[in-house]
Amino acid sequence: MQHPMSNRAAIAILIYMMVQAVAFGAGVILVLATPLASIAMTLMPYVVATTLIASAPLAWWIAPLVRARHERKLNAQDPNRGHDQPPRGYHFTG
């Protein structure tokens, strides 16, 4: 039975949480460690909203890189693994 979610989407969801946490931390530091601290109560909702939205495309971009690294590691451990796969990974279209 096929799962309705692609591997890239599943990986992106897991990565999204980490990316969002790091982006939020960077945003909080940017607000609190600069002269913007005087209006921090006003800016914090914007930091939260911005990191929630900006983390999704970033996680989607990182997901195939994580999968490729994992595939390279597995192929290095077992050179005969994946002999029936396309030469450039699962997403090769040429």
NORLINKA-V438471 format. One record per residue. SS is DSSP state (hx for helix, st for strand, lp for the rest). OMEGA is omega as a letter, one per 30 degrees, with the letter a starting at -180 (999 if undefined). D_LAST is the distance of its C-alpha to the last C-alpha in Angstrom with 2 decimals. Layout:
SS_OMEGA_D_LAST, SS_OMEGA_D_LAST
This chain:
lp_a_27.39, lp_l_24.56, lp_a_25.46, lp_a_25.19, lp_l_23.95, lp_l_20.54, hx_l_20.71, hx_l_19.75, hx_l_22.66, hx_l_25.02, hx_a_24.36, hx_l_24.69, hx_l_28.00, hx_a_29.36, hx_a_28.34, hx_a_29.75, hx_l_33.22, hx_l_33.16, hx_a_31.71, hx_l_34.29, hx_l_37.07, hx_l_36.28, hx_l_35.93, hx_l_39.17, hx_l_40.94, hx_l_39.91, hx_l_41.12, hx_l_44.38, hx_l_45.02, hx_a_44.32, hx_a_46.83, hx_a_49.49, lp_l_49.54, lp_l_49.95, hx_l_52.62, hx_a_50.65, hx_a_52.39, hx_l_55.27, hx_a_53.12, hx_a_51.01, hx_l_52.12, hx_a_50.77, hx_a_47.47, hx_l_46.50, hx_l_45.37, hx_l_43.08, hx_l_41.67, hx_a_41.03, hx_a_39.38, hx_a_37.24, hx_l_35.96, hx_a_35.31, hx_a_33.13, hx_a_31.45, hx_a_30.50, hx_l_28.14, hx_l_25.38, hx_l_25.93, hx_l_25.56, hx_l_22.36, hx_a_20.95, hx_a_22.37, hx_l_21.25, hx_l_17.68, hx_l_19.30, hx_a_21.92, hx_l_19.63, hx_l_17.58, hx_l_21.00, hx_l_22.20, hx_l_19.32, hx_l_19.95, hx_l_23.62, hx_l_23.28, hx_l_21.16, hx_l_23.82, hx_a_26.55, lp_a_25.16, lp_a_22.86, lp_a_22.43, lp_l_21.32, lp_a_17.91, lp_l_17.34, lp_a_15.79, lp_l_13.21, lp_a_9.55, lp_a_9.92, lp_l_9.33, lp_a_11.21, lp_a_11.40, lp_a_9.38, lp_a_5.93, lp_a_3.81, lp_999_0.00
